[in-house]
């Protein structure tokens, strides 16, 4: 039974640009330093391979949601940016993974400081070529990292997959929406869920949200779980705007680092564009995001009552638009403005697996800003764990 507090795909899934990407919100080299080479590479390989899981899901469900694929780009402008991502590429190469292409402007001021060991991991090109690849006129950006990306209507895809499950497995699959879970009581081998005035008895409970919101978790056979999880997951509200161009253009996705050093407090900004129906035929939906607001408590966010902060549109026009879409003048109206809750684990690594204090409870949560493909891998791993398969440990396993 799938219990949904709102509508399928109408949370953060329905409030994003649907960008498909396989990176972590934490450099691969940092994951290697923390977890070790083999575990980190295994995790990256698993997320990379989720493209094939997505293809299988779409093919078997008959989903009509368009999935556009392309080469996406990330803009960089400091030596720190290059050192981190070239080391990432070196680790990818050593681990037998796909290695993104890196280009650097031949007049970049730090070229002589790049280690010789990375010489075969980048190419020098004219500065104009770098900015053309990125689609920006900002002179700071002198390097680009290019990788496989895509975009899709996440809400529509989610709805179509659920409809397929209802049609094909109606005797053992049921979905109930507009039903908030109020309380989960965990016992030894069973759980009781109170939701919408009803009670559900289950052998397993899988938390698939961005984080704990407003339901109570009571564990009757082990250590307290709720307090521990509130310290594992933080919430951010991400803001986006979009406008429609009347002409059709190729889908694309591009992001830009804005901190001098990777890991700083200023969020990166990004653009996703894809074909979009307009009265005249097919136009282009251009989505811009980046501004975020951290929540002190996940329970303070109510999507229906949440408003754009004063001055945010002006901030996007002044600080974001010139980077990601310099051809659009500031002050024009945006056809769409939206926001969504994103759950960030403290490790910036998704939680997938059994709760150590009571394995009746399982997790597939923590979008960490890039949740589309990782959530699909999480569902695949959860299914195999429930089947009782002997799975190798992974960095996604909930910690003790």
Secondary structure as UniProt FT lines:
FT   STRAND          2..3
FT   TURN            8..9
FT   HELIX           12..14
FT   STRAND          19..20
FT   HELIX           28..35
FT   HELIX           37..48
FT   HELIX           50..61
FT   STRAND          67..76
FT   HELIX           79..94
FT   TURN            95..96
FT   STRAND          101..105
FT   TURN            106..107
FT   TURN            109..110
FT   HELIX           111..113
FT   HELIX           116..121
FT   STRAND          123..125
FT   HELIX           127..134
FT   TURN            139..140
FT   STRAND          143..152
FT   HELIX           154..168
FT   TURN            170..172
FT   STRAND          175..176
FT   STRAND          181..186
FT   STRAND          191..195
FT   TURN            196..197
FT   STRAND          198..202
FT   STRAND          205..207
FT   STRAND          216..219
FT   HELIX           226..230
FT   TURN            231..232
FT   STRAND          233..245
FT   STRAND          252..256
FT   TURN            262..263
FT   STRAND          269..278
FT   TURN            279..280
FT   STRAND          281..295
FT   HELIX           298..300
FT   HELIX           303..305
FT   TURN            310..311
FT   HELIX           312..315
FT   HELIX           316..320
FT   HELIX           321..324
FT   TURN            326..327
FT   TURN            330..331
FT   STRAND          336..345
FT   TURN            346..347
FT   STRAND          351..354
FT   TURN            356..357
FT   TURN            359..360
FT   STRAND          361..365
FT   TURN            368..369
FT   HELIX           372..386
FT   TURN            387..388
FT   TURN            395..396
//
